Structures are given as structure tokens and as C-alpha cells.
Amino acid sequence: QVQLVESGGGLVQAGGSLKLSCAASGSIYSINAMGWYRQAPGKQRNLVSLIMSGGSTNYADSVKGRFTISRDNAKNTVYLQMNSLKPEDTAVYYCYGNIQDIHRTSRNYWGQGTQVTVSS
């Protein structure tokens, strides 16, 4: 199977920065896309950013100019650098991957979630 393990969340003051990491492991043939979603209390889970296998990226309007997604293909790891954090960024952040396993079956995978809390 495939697993996504994320880390890097925590408590930070408004205006501060955090960097999230998510490593995919297991029986991976290829990674079609990886990225980040977040879910604030009482709200739906929404897309934050995606990076496709070809390197193209996508960001929610609310984080453009502040967050940067990147990857280390050799480590099957995706990162989310979060700068100029705002209280409204407070949420559980979930790593996401659309990953093809060694049997060539593509599935959606989710990390366990990591809490990001931005205080004012």
C-alpha cells in the first residue's frame, strides 16, 4: 500500500512562517499529483495547493503570494512553505496524493493531518 506521512504543523504568530512536509512511501510506481488541503473548524475541506507530475502548480486565491509548494522527487516528498501567516490560515492541513501503485492502479491518498494554528 501507499502511505502519506506529514509533519511541520504547529503554533505560530500572525506574520510568521511554517513549512509542512509530506513523504509518500510504499509500493509507488508514479505520482500523478501531490498537494495540500485544509479544513478549518466548522468548514469544508478545501484545496490549498497542488503540484502536478510535470511541475505545474495551482494555488487557492487566498494563499497566492504567501504559500509555495515544492517537491523533492527523489524523496517522494512535497512541501508547503507558508509565509505571512494569518489567523484565517488556522486549520488542519492534509497532504493529498494521486498515486499510481506498482500494479498501475491510481488512487487518492490522504495524510493524517497536521494542525496549523496562527495566533493574533
N, C-alpha and C positions, 0 to 999 in steps of 0.2 A: 504494500500500500504506500501511499504518499502522505507525508505529514508536513504541516507548516508550523514552525515554531517562531514566535515573535517575542521581541523584548524591546526595552528602551523607554517605556512609559514612565510616568511619574508626575510629581507636583512641581509646577514652575510658576513664577510670577509673570504677570502680563508683560509682554515685550520680550520675554525670554525665548529660549530655543530648546528643542529636544530633537533627537534623532532616533527613529524607530528602525528596527531591523527585523527581517523575516527570512528565515532559511528554509528552503524546501529540501526534503530528503526522502529517500525511499526508492521505489522502482520507477524512476523517471526516465522517459525516453526524450521528451522535449517539453519545453514550457512555452505555451502559446501567449500567455499574458500573466502578469502579476501586478498587484496593486493593493490599494488600501481603501477600506470603507470605514465609516464611523457611525456610531449610534449614541446620541445624547439621551439622557433620561426623558421618557415620555415621547420620544420622536422615532421616526423610521430610520432604518439603516440606509445611509446614503453614500454614494461614491465620492471619494476624495481624489484619488489619482490612480491611473493605470499606466503601465508601460508594456508595450507590445513586443513580440519577439524581434521585430525589425528595428526596434528602438524608438518608435514614435510614442509620444506621451499625451496624456489627457489629464486635465485638472478641473475640478469644480471651480466655478467662478469665485466662490467665497475664499479660496485659498490661493488663487493665482497671484504670483508675485511674492508669495510668502513661503510656500512649500515647494520642495523639489524632490522628485522621485528619481532614483537611480538604481543601478543594478551591478552586481558582480557575477557575471555568467559562470565563471569558474567555480564559484561557491554556491550557485543557485540561490543567491540572496538578493533581496530587494530592500531598499532603504527609503525612508521618508524623512528628509531634513525639514524640520518645521521651525521657521523663524517668525519673529514678531507675533508671537502667540497672543491670542485674545481669549477672554473668558468664554466666548461662544464656541471656541475650539474644544472645550471640555466635552469628552465623550470616551466611550470605549472604542478603540481603534482595532479593526480586524484586518489581518492580512488575507488576501484573496489570491488564488491562483487557478487559472485554467491550464491543466497539465495533462499531457499525454503520457500514459504509463508504458511500460515495456511491451505490453500487448496491444499498443496503439489505440487504446481507449482514452478519449479525452473526458475529463470530469472537472467539475468545480470543487475546489478545496478551500477550507477556511481555517485560519489560525484560531487560537483560543481567546484572543482578545487581550489588549493591554490598556489599562486605564491611563488617560491623559487628563490631568486636572490643571487648569490655568486659573490662578487666583488674581483678584484685582487689588 
